[in-house]
Amino acid sequence: MGDLLAHRPRDYQRAVGESRIADLFGEDEAVIAGEIVGVSLRRTRRRLTVLKATLADESGEIQAVWFNQEWLEPRLQPGTHVRLRGRLRRGEFHVRLQDLDGHAATADLAPIYAASEEVSSQRLRALVERALPHARALPDPLPARLKVAERLPLKADALFALHQPRTLEEAEAGRQRLAFDELLVLQVGLARRRREREATVAPELPPPGELVARYRESLPFRLTEHQERAMAEIDADLQRAAPMQRLLQGDVGSGKTVVALYALLRAVEAGHRGALMAPTETLAEQHFLTVEELCRDLGVPTALLTSSTPKRERDRAAGASILVGTHALIQEGVDLDDLAVAVVDEQHRFGVEQRQALTEGRSPHVLHMTATPIPRTLALTVYGDLAVSEIARPPADRKPVVTRWIPEERASEAYTRLRRVLEEGRQAYVVCPLVSESEAIEARAAEEEAERLRRAELRGFRVGCMHGKLRPAERRELMAQFKAGALDVLVATTVIEVGVDVPNATIMIVQEADRFGLAQLHQLRGRVGRGAEQSYTLLVSRPKEELTDTARARLEALVETTDGFELAEVDLDLRGGGQLLGTRQSGLSDLRFTRLRADRPLLERARAAADELADASGPLADEADRLFGATDTARLA
């Protein structure tokens, strides 16, 4: 019964009032009522059934029409009183909804439920009507003083307002009360996790010293204001005994890795070790190339550990101060006992057991990184147990990437521009479309496309091909060639979407861009624009008229802005919170009443209340324990 009443209406019937048949005019939606006078049913040549009934009221008669609703014929007997909602078209009333015994479906503000293949909207409405009288038997988890302080209605009253509202304002008030409940349960659970973590002890690191001072001086650029702020926030965390749990999020190319390495070096100069864990070998290798180059001049030994690392190199890694790797970091035989700072990049792509293994038996300070920004409301919701640092802007000397959307019939224009840029001494990427879930098929398609381009549009240029089936040594060699300028163009799959940094690469063509998600396209675009030169991303898609509304909205958003935080909000609008973070494995899939963007103030109130309620026992704590016991909460990121 509780699940049934928690099935939120997706909309409500518009308030139009009831009209006399003689007063019907125009094609606006209307409601009429009367008595059936006669019924007929016929089938057309196209297997369409047309049901017609003559309806009469005190003002006149009209033909009511249903299409493919032959099951209604036995119920529309002469003398039956009906109420219909529909539109007047060519002198007939085309019926959208009907009530044969009441007003449930056609009434103003009648709830409209999202139907499934098994249960129709009408069936759901009938079931909810039967369940509503029992709403007052459901437990209300909110403490009485909180309901008074927040001026919230009783839970049962909120359910009645949601399913049988007298006004849309009443329906919204009911929804907000129920949304507050589920946000509060989530925030109480996150607050309890914070308290549990604060009970553990991490190494208290001394203030920044000579090593990080040399690191800052060695950087070939000036740190931005946002990077400095993030470092100061990390410094404050590392001086405490409670383990740091901080989310570092920033736009593509904003310099998150520089800040992450700062945190790792803070551990090294205090006599401990640091580790950076990435979800794929390609990303781990890219991080290692960046980290190793900076650490070499500082005299800090580093090592790369992946499943492909030979045993001899694995043994040598035992003496490294900073380890970079994949889940191989947490396999048996890797000594992380002296780990003081761990950086987890793209943590949502790890399994919960892998993340737990990184901190099992130890309490390091942990810095989480995301590849692209997540919406700020989502950050508060799903990272509610983490402190958040934002690097909102890239370095000042970088120009925004110019993005153009080109239909495939004009793809030759994209390659003409690309050749012009190459002739000026720059380099380029061509990203192959997503053709299969199979990495082997993706790799084969990329190789074939690279060979085609060598013979056609890119004849005369040096073209390499990067994909996930290359061996680690081959990938490293290929990237080294591209970075050194020995290759002009890198044809690649999405393995280049993160971690690749070649400032001389100033143009990218993304083939069949409509097949990619918004965050992935923004991440790919971030491979160019990493130097001071003007850079370009050309999105080649199928003809615009063949695309879905969502695909068009994604590509339009990319053309309009390079702001990753703004795009994250657009992505939230297009996809919804649960889907954005992985529907089945996210606690957000349980948020039935919350509208994440609209409910930001509600979320802030729930978060504030949760801090006071985290240590309390009772129904609210029980619900939080159930949610966090049944959900892989680490997947919330």
N, C-alpha and C positions, 0 to 999 in steps of 0.2 A: 504493500500500500504506500509506503514511504517513497519507493522508487517511482510509483505512478504519479504521486503528487509533486514529485521533483521534476516531472517532465514539463519544462517551461513552454508555454505557447510561443511559437515563432512570430505570431502577429495576432491582430484582432480584426474582426469585421468592421468596416467603416460605418460610422453612424449616419444612416440615411433616412430613418423613419419609415413608416408604412404609407404607401400611396394607394389611392383608388385606381382601378383599371382605367377609367375614363380620363384620369389626370396624367397618365404616362406620356412623357415627351422627351425627345432626344435619346442619346445612347448612354447616359450616365447610369451607374448602378442604382437599382431600385428594389424595393421589397413590396410584394403584393400578397393578398390573402383572399381566399374564396373557396367555392365548392366546385368539384369536378362534375362536368356535365357529360362529357364523352371522351373516349380514348381510342387512338389508332396507332398501329405499329407497322412500319414497312422497312424493307431492306433494299439498299441501293446496289447497283452493279459492282461498286467498289467495296462491297462487304461492310458497308456502313449501315447501322440501324438508326432509324429516326423514329423517336417516340413523340407523339403529339397528344396533348390533352386540352380540351376546352375548359377554361376556368371562368367562373362567373362570380361577380360580387354585386352589390346593390346599384353600381354605376354602369355595368356593362359586362361584355365577355371578351376574351382574348385567347389565342392559341399559344399554349406553353410548349416549348420544344426542348427535348433532351437528345443528345447524340450518344450512341453506344451505351445506353442505360436500359436495355430491355428488361432487366431484372425488376424494374420499377412497375412494369405494366400491371401485374396482378394486384398491386397495392393502390393503384390509382383508379379505383372503381367509382362509377357515378355516385354522387352523394358524399364522397370523402372530402373533408375539409383540409386544405393544405395552405402552407405559407411558403412563398418562393422568393429567392434572391437571384437577380440576374439583370439582363439589359434588353431594352426594346430594340429589335433589329428588323427592318422591312415589315413592320406591322405585326411581328410575332415576338413573344417573350422568350429569349434564350436563357434557360435556367442554369445557374451555377450551383446553387444549393437549395435543398428543400427540407421542410419539416412537415411530417404527416401527423405528428402527435405532439405538438408543442412549439417552442421557439428556440431550441438549443442551437441549431446550426445557423439560422437566418437572423437571429437577433442582432441588434446593434451591439458591437463590442464582444460578440461571441468569440471565444478563443479559437485560433487556428493552430493545430499541432503539426509538427513535422511527421509525416507518415513514413512507414516502412513498407517493404513488400508484404510483410506478414500482417500488419495492423494499419488500417486506414485512419485518416484524421477523424472521421466521424465516429469510428469505434473507440478511438482514444478519448474523444470528448465524452462519450457515454460512460466509459470506465472511470474517468476522473470525476464525473458527476456523482457516481455511486460511492466513490472513495471520500469525497470532500466532507460529508457529515462526520467522518471519523478523524478529521484533522486534529481535533482537540485532544485526541488520545496519544498523539505523537509527542515524544519528549522535546522540550525546548531547552537547548544546551546553554543559553546565555544566562549569566547571573542576573538577578532582578535589578541590582543597583546599576549594572551596565546598561540595561534596557532603559532605565530612567535617565541615566546620564546622556545616552545617545539619542533619547526620544524615539525609541524604536517600538513598533507595534508588536503584539504577541505573534509568535510564529504561526499559529492557526489563523489569526486574522490576516496575516500576510499571504497565506496560501489561498484564502478565500478571495482576497483582492487580486491575486495573480490570475486565478482561474475564472472568477466571475466578477469582474470589475464593473463598477457603475460609471467610471470615467477612466480615461487613459492615465490621468495623473494618479489615480488610486492604484492602477495596475503597476505603474512604475515604482510607487512607494513600496508595494508588496515585494516587487523584484529586488529592490535595494536592500530591504531587510534580509531577504534570503541570501543575497550576494554577500552581505556583511558577515552572515553566519559562516559561509564556506571560506571566505578570505581570512576570517579570524581563526578558524580551525587550522588552516595552513600556516598562518603566521605564529600561532601558539606552538605548533610542531617545530617550526624553524627556530623559534626562541629557545625551546627546550634543548634543541641540538646545540645552540650557541652556549647554553649554560653547561652542558655536558663537556664540551670541548674546553671551556675555560677552567674546568677542574683538572685538566691534564697540564703537564709542564713541558715547555720547550726551552732550548738554550737561550738565555738572555744575552744578546750580542751587545758588545760595547759600541760607543758612537763610531761613526765612520772614521777610518784612519788613512794611513799613507797609501795603501794599495788602491783604494777606490779614488783617492785624489789623483793618482797617476793615471787611472783609467779615464777619469773625466778629462784630464789634460790631453790624453792620446786620441780622443775622438776628433775626427776631421771636420766637425760641424759644432755649432753651438746648440746646446739643449734648449728645447722650447719651454715656455712657461708651464705648460701642462705636464711635460716630462719631469720638470723640477718639483712640481707639486706632488706628483705620484711618488717620486723618490722620497720626499719628506714624509709622506704618509707611511711608506714602507719602513723608513727609519724608526718612526714612532712605534710601529708594530713590533719590530725586531728587538727593541729594548725591553719588551715585556716578557714575562714568563709564560703567559697564555699564548698558545700557538697562533700565529697569524693565519687567517683565512680571508684572503683578499682577492677580489676579482679585478683584474686589470683589463679594461676594454678600451679600444680606440679604433679609429678608422684605419682603413688600409693605408699602409705606408706612413703611419703616424709615429713610428719609432717605439713600439712596444718591446721589441727584442732588446733594445739598448737598456731599457728600464729593467727587464727581467734579468739581464746579465749583471746589472748593478746589484740586484738582490742576491744573486749567487756569489758574487765577489765579496759581499758583506760577510757571508758565511766563511769563505776561504780565509780572509784576513783575521778572523777570530779563531782560526785553527780548526775549522770544521770542513765538511764537504758540502757541495751543492749538486743538485741533479735537475736536469730538464727532460721531461718525458713528453714525447710527441706521438700521435696516433699512427703515423705511417713512416716507413723507412725513408721515403723521399723527403718528407718534412724534417725528420730527424737529421738527415744528411745536410739539408740546407741550413738548419740551425747550427749544426756542428761547424760547417764552413765559416759561418759568421762569427761564432764564439771562439773557435780555434785561432782565427786570424787576429782577433783583438787580444786574446789571452797570451799568445806567443810572445809578444813584445813585453808583456807584464811579468813573464816568467811563471805563469800559472799553468801547470800541466792539465791537459784536457784529454778526454777519450770518447769515442763513439761506440755505443753498444747496441747492436740490433741482432735479430735472429741470424743475419748473414755474417756477423763478425766472426773471423776465424779464432780458434782456441788460443793461439799465441797472442793475438791482439787483445783477446778477452782477459788473459792473464796479466798482460801489461797494463790494462786499465785499472788494476787494483791500486796503482800508485797515483792515479789522477785525482786532482782536487775537484774538478768539475766533470761530471758524467753527463753526456747527452745521449739519448736513446729512445727506443720504443719500449713496449712492454717487456723486452728482454732485460731491462733494468731491474725488474722485480722477480726475475727467475732465480731459482736456487743457485747458490754459488757466487752471487754478487753481494759484496759486503757494503751495506749502507748504514751500518750501525752509527757512524759519526755524522749522519745526514742532519744538517741544521736548516737548510732551505731547499724546498722542492718547488719547481715551476712545472705546472701541468698545462700544456698547450692544447686547445680544442678538447677540453676534458669530456665534453658530451659524447665524444666518439670512442671513449674507453668504456669497458664493462665495469660495473660496480666493484667486482672482486679485484680487478686490476688496480683501481684507485685505492681501495682499502689496503692492498698489499704494499703500496708505496709507503704508507704511514704505519703499517702494522708493527707493533712492538717498539715504536718510536714516536716522538711527537715533534716533527719538524714544523717550521713555519712554511705555509703553503701559499703560493701565488698562482691563481688560475688565470689563464688568458683565453680570450675568444678571438677568432680570426677576423670576424666582422662584428660591428656593434649589434647588440640586441636592444630592442625597444626599452626605454627606461622603465616603463610600467612593468614589463616582463622581468627586468632586472630586480626590481623591488619585490616581485612576486616569487620568482623561482630562485633568486639568489638572496632571499631574505635573511639567510644566516651568514652572509658574507658582507664584509665592508667592500665598497666599490670605489675604484679609482678610474677616472676617465682621461684619455688623451684625445681631446676633441678635434685638434687641428694638426695637420702635417707641418713639417718645417716650412718657414716662411718663403724660402727660395723656390719652392715647387709650385708650378703653375697647374691649375685644375686641368684634368684630362678632357679634351674635347671629344664628345661622343656623338656618333651619327648612326642612324638606323637606315639601312639600305635593303630594299626588297631584292630577292635573289635574281630577278631579271636584270637588275643593274649591278650585279656583283663585279662585273668587269671594271666598273668605276673604282671600286674599293682596291682592286689589285693595281690599277693605274696609279692611284695615290701611293700605295705601298711601295711600288717600284721607284717612284720619285723620291720618297724618303730614303730608300736604300742607296740610291745614287748619290745622296748627300752625305753618305758615310755612316748612317744610322743602322740600327738593327731592328728586327721585327719578330712578332709571334703570329702564328696562325693556329687557332684552336679548332680541333676537329669536333664534329657534332657527337652527341651522345647517341650511339647506335645500338648499344647492348649493355646489359648488366655484366656480361662476361668480360673480364680484363683482357683475355686472349683475343676475343673478337675486336675489342676496342683497339688493341695494339696493332692487329693486322690491318684494320681500316686506316689507322694513322700512317702506317708504313706505305700503304697503297696511295694515300692522298699526298704524302711527301714526294713519292716518285712521280705522280701525275703533275704536281706543281713544278718539279725540276724540269720536266719536259715542256711544260706549257707556260703558265703565267710568270713563273720565277726562273725561267731559263737564263743561265748565265750567272746566277747567284748561288752561293754556297748554302745548301739547305740541310739541316739536321732534323732528326726525329726523336722525340722524347715520349715514352709511355711507360706504364707500370710494369711491363714484362721484362724490361731491361734489367740486367744484373746491377747491383749497387755500384760496382767498379765502372761499368759502362755508363751509368747515369752520371757519376762524378766526372768522368772524362768528358762526356758530352757537355755538361754544364761549364766545365773549365774552359773548353774550346769556345763556347758561346761568350763566356765572360771575357775571354782574351781577345775576342774579335775575329777568331778563326772561322766562325760561321756567321752568315748574314741573317738567316731566318731559322727559327726553331718552330717546326711543326709539332704540335703536342696535343695530348689529351689533357684532361683536367688535373693531371699530376702537378702541373705548374701553378695551380691556383693559390698556393701559399708558399712562402719561404724563398721564392726566386727573386733576386735583386740584381738587375743589370741596368745601370743608369743610362747606357747608350741605346737601349731598346726603347724606341719612342712611338711605335705603332703596333696595334694588334687588330687582327681580323678574327672575329668569332663567327664561325660557320653555323648556320641553323640555330641562331641565338635564341629563338623562341622555345627551344627544347630545354633551356637551362633555367634554373630558379633565379630569383632576383639577387639573393645574397651571393650565390655562386658567380653570377655575372659581375657583380661589383668586386668580388674578390679577384676574379680573373683580370678585370680592368686595372686592378692595383699593381699588376706586373709592369705596367708602363707608367710614365710620369714620376719616376724615381730619381730623376736628375733635374737640372735647371731648364732643360729644353722643353718646348711645347710638345705634348704627346697627344696621340689620337687612338680612339677605340672605335672600330667600325663593326656594327652589329648587322650581320647579314641574315635575313629571315625569309621564310616562305612569304608569298604575297599577302598583304595585310588583310585582304578580305577572307583569307582562309584561316586566319588566326582566331582563337577564342578571345573573348573580352579580357580575360585575365592575362593572357600572353601579351596582348596589345598594351595593357596597363603597365605590365612589367617593363617593357621596352621603352614606353613613353617616359616612365619614371627615371630610367637610367639616362635618357637623353637630357631630361630637365635638370638633374642635380647630380653632383658628385659627393654629396654629404651622406656618409654611411648611416648616421643616426636618423636622418630624414627618411632614407630608403628602408631602414629597419621598421619604421612606423608604417610605411606603405605596405611592406611585406606582412605586417601584423594585420592590416586591414584586409589584404587580399586573401590571406591564408588562415587567419584565426590563430589564437595562442596555442591550443593543443596540437594542431597540425604543424605549426612552426617548430615545435620542439620535440616532435615525435609523439603522436597521439596516444598510443597504448601505453607508452612507458613514461608518460608525464603526468604528474598530479594535476596538471592543468586540464587534462581530459575529464577530470571530475568536477570542474568548475561549471556547473550547469546554469547558474544565474548571473555570473559575472560577465560584464562587457569590459574587457581589460582597458581599452583606451578611455572609455567614458567614465570608468569607475576609479580613476586615479585618486580622487579625494577620499573615496570610501576605503581604498587600500591603505592610505596614510592613517586613517582613523583606526582601522583594524590592527595595523602594525603597532601603533601607540598603545592600544588596549592590550595587545598580546604581551608586551613587556611586563605589565602588571600581573598578568594571569598565568605566566609561564610556570610558576612554582605551585599553582593551586591545583587541587585535585577536584574531581567531579566529572559531569557528563562532557564538558568541553575538552578536558584533558584526555578523556577516554576516546573521544572522536579523533583527536589529534594523533593519539597512539595508534588507532586503527588505520588512519590514513598513511602514517609513516611506516607502519608495520607491513602494510599490503603493497606499498609502492616502492620501487627502486628510486628513492628520492634523489640519489646522486644523479639520476638521469634528468632531473628537473633543469639542469643546465644544458 
